[in-house]
Amino acid sequence: MTDIVTGGAGFLGFHLAHRLSREGRDVVIVDNFIRGDHDYRLTELLTRDNVSLIEGDLCEMSFVDTLPKADRVFHFAAYNGTQNFYDNPIGVIRHSTIPALNLVERYVLREPISFFAYTGSSESYAGAIKHGLTTVPTPETTPLVIDDITNPRWSYAAGKMHGEITVALACGRREIPWQVWRVHNCFGPRMGAKHVIPDFTERASRDVFELYGYQDTRTFLFVDDAIDIVTRLTATEAAHNQIINVGGINEMTMHELGEKIMRVMGKFGEIVCHSSPSGSISRRRPDVTRLLNILPDFQYRDFDESLQISVKSILSDIELGIYGTK
């Protein structure tokens, strides 16, 4: 039974590939390493007999056609990271739209598989929050809104909207079970550099305590919780053909988060606070009612303990000289 995990050298894809291989599935990781890292963790994972890696660009249909037959596809590959939205919005759009089209063409329309999962994003409804078109906590039924097409921040949201529509409509027509997982602010070991927790941790390691959007609030989800959730959702028929918020319940301001990180690091000092980048949403919290109705016995891990694991992993990578910029 073969599972294809796109973006498997990245953050969530890597952790899911790790879990699926432990469950005895044959896992094919597909990545172009724009965001993924071929670090010691991936090297170790690839020593398993049931895990393999194929490197290539999912934007090229000729490459997608060379991939093996599969039973399930878990599409995580995307060009994310807030700084990338601003620095390379065209690249973000390209790598968030074309791969979904190509994978659907191959594994839904031509060679129908048994299950297709797509990783959406809370960025897709950020505009609805800004304009008061939805509530916070935000349910899966909220309108998806692009606030300003001239603001490069919306490149990622637009690409993710496109992917959700592509997967839902194509799989629906072929009667292939699908799920869209809107993952909210997931964190943990190997999450890359361009997110608030590793970004602030790296600066704080140099005694630079600067924080952007300090009054904004977010709700964080530890990666082990996220992988527990999505593997259980995959195996739950009642969760098929649905969009599901995959998020936590621990809303906090970025300033509170910064203070927590500093306590883990044993650092002392005043945080220098900056305003949010243009287009940033001041409050984001998912409504996880649908998720917890499907998985009523799910228990979240303790946030402070999870943050400690994550910060220590980031500091270890810095010390080993493998903390990247992706």
N, C-alpha and C positions, 0 to 999 in steps of 0.2 A: 504494500500500500504506500504509494509515493505522494508526498506533500511537497509542493513548491512554495518556498518562502522568499518572496522578492524583498530586497533590502535586508537580507539576512545577515549582512556584515555591519548593519547599523545597530540602532539601540533596541527597539521593541522586536524587530525581526530576529535579531540574534537571540534574545531571551526566549522567544517562542520556538525557534529552531532547537535550542538547547532542551526545552521541555518536551517537544515532540519526539526528539531522538531518545530521550529517557523512557518515553512511553512505547518505544519499539517501532516507531514509524521510520520509513526511509525518507530522509529529508534532503532536498536539493535546494541549496542556497543560491540565489541569483542576485548579483550585485555589480555595479559599475565603479564602485569605490569613490564616487563623488562625495558622499557623506560617510560611507562605511570605512572601517579601519581593519587592516589585516594585522591585528595585534596578537599578543601571545594567547589571549582568550579564544580568539577565532582559530588560531593554529591548533590549540588543544581540542576544540570542538571537532575540527576536521580530522583528528586522529580516530574518531569513532567510525566503525565500519559502515554505519547506516547514514552517514552525513557526507555530502559532497558539495563542491563549489563550482559554479559556472560563472565566469566573469564576462560581462558584455552589456550592451546598451539596449534596454527594453524599448527605447524610442525607435529602434530599427526592427521592422517586421521580419527582415531576413534573419536576424538573430533570434527573435522569438520562435521562429519556425524550427530552429535547431534544438530547442529545449525538449526534454523527454516527455513522454505521456505521463499524465498525473491523475490522481484521484481527487485531490483538493488543491486549491490555490489560495494562499494567504498573501494578499498584495499590500506590502508595507512600503515599498520603494517610493520615495519622493525626495524632493530637494527642499528640505525644511530648515528651520533655524531662523529666528527673527532677523538677524543681521543679513542673511542671504536674501530675504524678501526685499530689502532696500538696495543691496549691492548688485544683485543679479536677478531682477524680477522676470526677465524673459526666460532665463534658465529655469527658474522656479516653475513658471507656467508650462514650459516644455516638458519637464520631467514629472509634472503632476497631472498631465492630461494624456499625452500620447501613449505612455506605457499601459494605462488602463484600457484604452481603445484596442491596442495590439493584443493584450492578454485576453480580453473578451472575444476578440475575433478568433483567436486560436482555441481557447479552452471553453468557450461557451457556444459560439456560433458554429465552429467547424468540428471540434472534437469535445462534445459536451462532457464535463466532469461531474462529480457528485456534490461539490460544495465550493462556493466562492466567497471569500471574505475580503472586504475592503476597509481600509483604515481611513475614516473621515477625520474631521477636525472641528473643534469648537470655533475656530476662526470663521467658519462658514456662516455662522449666525451672529457674529460680532456686530454687524451693522444693525441688525434688528434690535439688539440691546441698546445701542447708542441712540436709536430713534424711538425708543419706547414702544416697539411693536411686539414685544414679548416680555416675559417675567423673568426674574432671577429669584430662585433657581430656574434654569431654562430647560424646558422639555424638548423632546425630539421632534415635536410637531411645530416648532417655531418656524417662521418664514426665514429663508436664507437670503441675506441682503448684502449686496456690494455697495458700500457707502460712497466711494469716490474712485472712479476708474483711473484717475490721474495719480493717485497715491500708490506707490509701488508695494506698500504693505499688503494690499488686497490681492496681489498676484497668487499667493498661496491659497487663500480662501476661494478664489475663482477656480483654480485648478482642482481643488478638493470637491467643490460643488459638481463640477463636470464629471469627476470620477464616480461620485455617488449616483448620479443620474444614469451614467453608462452602465454600471453594474446592475442596478435595480431593474432597469428596463430590459436589458439583454437577458439577464437570468430569468426574469419574469416571463418573457416570451418563450423561452426554452424550458420553463418549469424546472429550473435548477435552483436548489436551495441556496440562499445568499444571506449575508448579514453585512451591515455597515456599522463599524464600531467608531463612534466619535470619542476619541481618547482625549482626556482633559489633563494637561499639565502633569504628565507622567515623569517620574524622576527615579534615579537609581544608578548603580554602577554602570559605566560604559555609555553614558548618555550623550557624550560629545561635549563640545565646549560652548556652543552658542545658545545657551539657555540660562535662565536667571540663577539657578543654584550653582552650577559649575562656574559661571561667569563671576558671581560675587565671591565664591570660595577662592578662586584663583587670585582675584585682586586682594582679598583679605590676607592671603598667604604672603603678600608683599606689603602688608600693613596699609593697604589702600582701601578705605571703607566707603566706597561710593555706590549709590543705589539709585536706579532710575524707576520712576513710577512708584515712589515709596508709599503713596496713599492707595494705590490700586490693590484690589483683593483678588486672590486666586484660590482655587481648591485643588490640592495636590493628591496624586495617587502614586504609591510606591510600585515599582515595576513588577515585583513578585505578586502583588495584588492584581495588577493588570493582566498578567499572564494566567493567574488562577481564573480570573473572570472570563477571559476570551476562550480558554480551552474548555471551560464548562459550558459557555454559550454555544460553542461549536457542536458539542455533543447533545444539546438540548433542542429537541424538535420544536418546542413551543417558541423558541427564540428565532427560528428561521424566518427569512423574508421580512426582517425588521431592521430599523435603524435604532441603535441602542447606545445611550450615553455610557461610556466607561470612564467613571470618575470617582473622586473621593467626596468626603463630607466635612473636611477640616478647613473651612474658609479662613483666610488670614490676610492681613496687609503685607505688602512687600517689606515694609519696615520691620514688622514682627518676624518675618522669615529671616531677614538679615541678622536680627538679634539672636535668633535661634542658631544660625550658622556660626556666629561668632562665639556663642557659648560652647558649641561642640568643639571649636578650634582652640578655646581658651584664650581668645583675643579680647582686648579691651580698647575702646576708643569710641569716638563719636562718628556716627554714620553721616556722611555728606549726602544730602538728598537732592535729587534732580527730578524734574517733571518727566512725564511719559513722552515717548516719541509720538509724532502726529499719527492719529488713527487708532491709537491704543485704547482699549476698552477699560474703564475704571473698575468694573466689577464683573467677575465671571465665576459662576458656580452652576454645575450641571444639576438638573433634576434627575435623580437616580431611582425614582419610583419604579419605572419600568424594569430596570435592572434588578432591583431587590424583590420585585414581584416574581420575576423569573427564577432568581436565586435567593429565596428568602432566608436561607441559613448562612449566607456569606458573611464573614466577619473580617473587617479591615484590620490590618496590622497597626501597631502603635506608630504614630507619625514621628515622634521624637527619636525613637529607636531606628526607624527607617532612614531618617535624615542623617543620623550618626553614621550608619553604614555607608551612605552615599558620599558624605563629606570625606570620610576616611579613605574611600576608594579614589576620589578625586585627588586628594593630597598624595596618595601613594603613586598615582600616575604622574603627578608633577615631579615627585622625587625620582621616579624611574626615567624621567625625560620622555614620556610617551603621551603626555597631555597635549592633545592636538588643537587645531584651530577650526576643525570641521563642524 
